[in-house]
Amino acid sequence: MSEITSAVTELLEQNNIAYQVIEIPLSKDKKPIRNLEELLSEQGKDPQSVVRSVVFKTGSGKFTLLAAAGGGRADWAVVRKHLGEKKARMAEFNEVPEQTGYVVGAVPPIALPDTITVLVDHSIDAYQDVIIGSGILGYAVALKQTDLMSLLANADKGQFVKAE
C-alpha cells in the first residue's frame, strides 16, 4: 500500500477515520488507467462503489460538485431545480483545478473550498464501502460509506442521478 498525504488524508486522520490508499497506475501520458473496474475487482472491491465527483458551473457562475456512485448520469433538470438555476454545464477542464484545488481524475467529494456547493446522490447509500478521489492523481481512497457521509453531513442529499 502506498502512503500519500493530501488534504483528503489529513481530513480523514483529523476525524480518526480509517482508510486505505489504492494506487491507480497511470498511463504513459499520465492519465489514470481505463480498466479501473478490473483493478478494483482484482482487489476485491466493487467498481460501482467509486464515488464520482462531477464538477459543474451554474448559470449564476457558482461551482457545484455532485458526488454519485454507480453508473448513472446526472439528472440536470433535477440538479438545476434543486439549486434554483436555469442553466448548468460541466466545468471546463481548466476550471476544475482552479475551483477545487484538485486535478481532473483526483477530485474528492470532501476537503473542498467553501465556495463549492456539494450535492450527494442517494446512490452512495447502496454501498458499505466506497472509493473516493484522494486529491492526488494516481491514487484513490477506500473508506466506510458511513464515515464519508459523516464528513458530508452538511451537503444537500437527494436523487440527483438518473439510473442507467
N, C-alpha and C positions, 0 to 999 in steps of 0.2 A: 504494500500500500504506500502510495506517495504521500508525503506531508506537504501541505501548502498552507500559506497564510494569506487571507484576504479579508475584506470587511465582512464577508459571509461567515467564514470560520470564526472570526473574532466575536461576532454577534452570537453564534451558537455556543461558543465557550463561555461568554459572559452570562448566558442563560442556563449553563450546565446541561446543554442538550447534546446527547450522544449522536455522532455522525460518522460516516465512513466516506473517505475520498475515493472516487472512481476515476482512474486515468483513462482518458479517451484519446487514443492515438490520433495524431494529426497527419494529414497527407503532406506531400512534398510542398504544396502551396499553402501550408499552414491552415488548412481547413479541417474541421472535425471529420472523422471518417463517416461515410454514409451508411455503413452497416452497424450503427449503434445498437439497433434491436438485437442483432446477432451477438454482439459483445455482451450486452446485458443478460441475454438468455443464457449464455455460457457461464455467467457468474451467478445464475440462479435468481436473477432479478426480472421483474415483469416490465418489458419495454413500454407497456401502456402507462406505467406509473411515473413516467417522466413528466414533470410539470413544465410545460412550455410557457415562456414569458414573452407574450406578444405585446410590443410597444406600438402605440398609435397616437396620432395627433388629432385633436378635435378641431372643429371649425373655429373655435374661440382661441386656438393656439395653445391649449393645455395638453400635456402629455399624460397618457394613461397606460398602465400595464395590466394586461389580462393574463392571469395565471390559470391554466387549464391542463388537465391530464387527459390521456386517451387521444383518440384520433379525430375528434370533432373540430369543426371550424367555428370561428367567432360568428355570432348572430349579430351582425352590425346594427340591424334595426333595434334590437333589444338593448344593445350597448348604448347607442345614441339616445334612446328614450330614457334609459336609466340616468344618463349624465345630463339630460336636458339639452342635448346638442342636435343640430340639424345635419352636421357633417362630421365625418371621421375618416381618416385614412391611415394606412400603415405608415409608421415612421420611416423616413429615408435612412439608408444605411449609415450615413454620417451623423444623423440626428440621434441615433441610439446611444453611442458613447457620450455625445455632448450632453444629453439629458439624464442618462442613468449612471454614467461613470464606468460602464462596462461595454466591452466589445460584443458585437453580434455573435451569438453562439455560446456566450458565457453569462448572459443576463439572468440574475436570480430574481425571485419574487419578493425578496427581503433585502435589508441593508441598502435601501434606495434613498435618494434625496427626498425630502419632504414635499418637493414640488410635484412628485409623481403620484397620481391617484392610482391605487391598486384595486382591481376587481378580482375576486376569487370565484371561479366557477365551481359549482357543486360536483363536477366530475372528480375533483380531488378526493371527495369523501369516499369514493369507491375503493380506495387503496389504503392498506395498513401502513405500508412503507412507500415513500415517494423519493424521487430523484430530482434535484434542482440544479440550476447553474451555480457554479462556485464563485463566479466573478473572474475566474482565470480560464482562458481558452485552453482546452485540452483536459479539463478536469470538471467533474460533477460531484455532487454531494448527496449521499443517501441518508435519509433520516425518517423518523416516525411521522406519519401524517398528522397525528395529534400535536406533536412538537411544532411542526410547521404552522399548523393552524393557530397555535397559541401565539406565535410571532406575528400572525396576520389577524389578530383579534380585532383590530380597528379597521380592517379593509371591508369594503362592501362585498357581500356574498350574494350569489344568485345563479340563475340558469342563463349564462351568457354565451353558451356554445350550442350549436346545432349538432345533434348526434348524427354520426355517419352510418 
